[in-house]
Amino acid sequence: MTGFQEETATDEEIAAEAALYTPFTDAVRALVDVTIRTEVDPDEIRAAQVEVEAIVERLRKKQIDGSYGVRFRRDGTRGRNWGNTVMGLRNPVAPPLHIHSDRQGKAWSDFRLGAPYEGPPGLVHGGVVSLLLDQVLGHAVSTSGRPGMTGTLSIVYRKGTPLGEDLRCEAWVDRRDGIKTWGKGRILDAAGEVTAEAEGIFILPRWARDLDALRAAAEATEAG
């Protein structure tokens, strides 16, 4: 299933899948958190390990080949990247972020990060900060009507990003030039202070360039 696949499920079927997997993923996400923080007796850990291993084997009886990929509709009305490591509905590693966009080049998300995302004590790992900024910048670029893959991403860490507190990540399209789109973004803490800033260059993918060329040729033919 790895890669892009055209969506065949109906809205009702997708909603049913979301209702099924959201609480399931939340439960596994809670397991990740409690694995880090539990202090139960050793016998409890061993017993829990046996149960977890049994569940893994139970679920492996039927699974997709490879990663989840992206499932999309040709008309662009819906897309599913449920395996995404930042916002994947079926990925317990994801925080997950619920990213909003004005579809004009701005995107934002409000969230908290817990124990699984720790770097320095009490602070979010710098790599996770970069991961979040990359995702939200890419979302701002892509939802503005011109998709882009990260070409470069520069991060400036202003201060530690705290765990367990309200955070906000926001991004916007700065400018465009040919196949390149420049995006900027930042993470703010609960006091509104910037903890990290980013600037990235996003490159229009080859498939989108080919599509633009086909559209331009069709328009030229109609005009001619």
C-alpha distance (Angstrom), angle and dihedral (degrees) to the residues before:
residue distance angle dihedral
M1 . . .
T2 3.82 . .
G3 3.82 113.6 .
F4 3.80 132.2 21.5
Q5 3.79 119.6 -26.0
E6 3.77 128.7 179.9
E7 3.81 110.8 -114.3
T8 3.80 119.0 -114.8
A9 3.82 100.4 169.8
T10 3.80 119.6 104.2
D11 3.81 123.6 -122.2
E12 3.80 88.9 -103.4
E13 3.80 92.7 51.8
I14 3.79 92.5 48.2
A15 3.80 91.0 48.7
A16 3.80 90.0 50.7
E17 3.82 91.1 50.6
A18 3.81 90.7 49.0
A19 3.80 91.1 50.4
L20 3.81 89.6 50.5
Y21 3.79 100.7 44.4
T22 3.82 101.9 35.9
P23 3.83 96.0 70.7
F24 3.81 90.6 37.5
T25 3.80 92.0 54.2
D26 3.81 90.3 44.6
A27 3.81 88.8 55.4
V28 3.82 92.0 51.4
R29 3.82 89.9 45.7
A30 3.81 88.4 53.9
L31 3.81 88.3 50.8
V32 3.82 90.0 55.3
D33 3.80 90.4 51.1
V34 3.81 95.3 46.4
T35 3.82 91.0 46.5
I36 3.80 87.5 64.5
R37 3.80 97.1 42.8
T38 3.80 107.7 33.0
E39 3.81 120.4 114.2
V40 3.80 100.3 -179.6
D41 3.80 121.1 140.2
P42 3.84 119.2 -72.5
D43 3.81 91.4 -111.2
E44 3.81 89.5 57.2
I45 3.82 90.2 51.9
R46 3.80 92.1 50.9
A47 3.80 92.3 47.4
A48 3.81 91.4 47.9
Q49 3.81 90.5 49.7
V50 3.80 90.8 56.2
E51 3.80 90.4 50.6
V52 3.81 93.2 47.5
E53 3.80 92.1 48.8
A54 3.81 89.7 50.9
I55 3.80 91.1 51.5
V56 3.81 91.0 49.9
E57 3.79 91.1 53.1
R58 3.80 90.5 46.5
L59 3.79 92.3 54.3
R60 3.80 95.1 43.0
K61 3.82 91.1 65.2
K62 3.79 88.4 90.4
Q63 3.80 124.5 16.7
I64 3.79 141.6 141.8
D65 3.78 120.5 -92.5
G66 3.82 109.0 -106.2
S67 3.79 126.1 -20.2
Y68 3.80 127.5 -19.1
G69 3.80 95.7 -105.5
V70 3.80 120.6 -175.6
R71 3.78 125.0 -55.7
F72 3.77 114.9 -159.7
R73 3.77 144.7 171.2
R74 3.75 118.8 -121.9
D75 3.81 91.2 -130.2
G76 3.82 90.5 56.3
T77 3.82 94.5 -123.7
R78 3.80 94.4 123.9
G79 3.78 139.3 14.7
R80 3.79 131.7 -180.0
N81 3.80 122.0 -153.4
W82 3.79 93.2 162.3
G83 3.80 93.3 155.1
N84 3.82 93.5 56.6
T85 3.80 112.2 131.1
V86 3.82 93.3 -135.5
M87 3.80 105.2 36.2
G88 3.81 106.2 7.3
L89 3.80 112.8 141.6
R90 3.82 90.1 -150.6
N91 3.80 97.1 39.7
P92 3.84 113.9 94.3
V93 3.81 89.2 -170.1
A94 3.82 88.9 64.9
P95 3.85 115.9 89.9
P96 3.15 78.4 -146.5
L97 3.79 112.5 -122.6
H98 3.79 119.5 -154.2
I99 3.79 101.1 -151.6
H100 3.79 121.5 -159.3
S101 3.80 126.2 -162.3
D102 3.78 137.9 -172.0
R103 3.85 87.9 -148.0
Q104 3.81 87.8 -125.9
G105 3.78 97.8 89.7
K106 3.80 103.8 -71.4
A107 3.81 127.2 106.7
W108 3.80 134.4 172.0
S109 3.80 143.3 171.8
D110 3.81 135.2 -168.2
F111 3.81 116.7 -152.0
R112 3.80 150.0 133.1
L113 3.78 129.3 -123.4
G114 3.79 124.0 -147.6
A115 3.80 139.3 -167.0
P116 3.85 97.9 -53.9
Y117 3.81 90.3 66.2
E118 3.80 99.1 51.3
G119 3.79 123.5 134.0
P120 3.81 112.9 158.8
P121 3.83 110.4 18.5
G122 3.80 109.7 -69.8
L123 3.80 93.2 0.6
V124 3.79 135.5 97.7
H125 3.81 115.4 -102.7
G126 3.81 111.4 -101.6
G127 3.80 90.7 -127.6
V128 3.81 90.0 56.1
V129 3.82 89.7 50.5
S130 3.81 88.6 53.8
L131 3.80 90.8 46.5
L132 3.80 92.5 53.7
L133 3.79 94.2 46.6
D134 3.80 91.7 48.4
Q135 3.80 91.3 52.6
V136 3.80 97.0 46.8
L137 3.81 93.2 44.0
G138 3.79 89.6 49.7
H139 3.80 90.0 48.6
A140 3.81 91.5 52.3
V141 3.79 90.6 50.8
S142 3.80 97.3 44.0
T143 3.80 97.8 44.4
S144 3.81 90.8 51.1
G145 3.79 87.8 73.9
R146 3.80 101.5 -94.6
P147 3.83 116.1 82.8
G148 3.78 120.3 -142.5
M149 3.79 139.9 -173.2
T150 3.79 117.9 -144.4
G151 3.81 110.6 -94.7
T152 3.79 99.2 168.8
L153 3.79 133.2 -4.7
S154 3.81 124.4 -168.0
I155 3.81 119.8 -166.5
V156 3.79 128.4 -165.3
Y157 3.81 113.0 -166.5
R158 3.80 107.8 -150.3
K159 3.82 97.9 176.6
G160 3.78 140.6 -24.2
T161 3.80 116.2 -61.3
P162 3.83 106.4 -133.3
L163 3.79 125.7 -128.8
G164 3.79 119.8 -130.5
E165 3.81 95.9 21.4
D166 3.80 134.1 104.1
L167 3.80 111.1 -84.9
R168 3.78 134.3 -179.5
C169 3.78 128.9 -157.1
E170 3.77 118.0 -166.5
A171 3.80 132.7 175.6
W172 3.76 140.2 176.9
V173 3.80 141.7 -173.2
D174 3.79 109.8 -101.2
R175 3.82 102.3 -175.6
R176 3.80 145.0 -35.2
D177 3.78 133.6 -133.7
G178 3.79 119.7 176.2
I179 3.79 110.4 -55.2
K180 3.82 92.2 -10.4
T181 3.80 127.2 89.8
W182 3.80 121.6 -172.8
G183 3.79 116.9 -146.5
K184 3.78 131.3 -175.5
G185 3.79 130.8 -163.9
R186 3.78 147.2 159.9
I187 3.78 144.4 -163.5
L188 3.79 119.9 -129.2
D189 3.80 129.1 -164.5
A190 3.81 127.1 -136.7
A191 3.81 90.5 -82.4
G192 3.80 91.2 54.8
E193 3.80 93.3 -109.7
V194 3.80 118.3 141.6
T195 3.80 113.1 -113.5
A196 3.81 97.3 176.7
E197 3.80 139.1 4.6
A198 3.78 130.5 -160.0
E199 3.77 141.5 -169.4
G200 3.78 122.2 -169.8
I201 3.77 141.1 177.7
F202 3.79 114.5 -138.1
I203 3.78 120.8 -161.3
L204 3.79 123.8 -144.9
P205 3.84 105.4 -116.7
R206 3.79 120.4 -115.5
W207 3.82 93.1 -113.5
A208 3.82 90.6 54.9
R209 3.80 91.5 48.9
D210 3.79 90.1 51.9
L211 3.80 90.1 49.3
D212 3.82 90.9 50.3
A213 3.81 89.4 50.9
L214 3.81 91.8 51.2
R215 3.79 91.4 48.9
A216 3.80 91.7 49.0
A217 3.80 91.1 49.5
A218 3.80 91.3 49.6
E219 3.80 91.8 49.3
A220 3.80 90.9 48.4
T221 3.80 90.5 50.8
E222 3.80 92.1 50.2
A223 3.80 92.0 47.4
G224 3.79 92.7 47.0
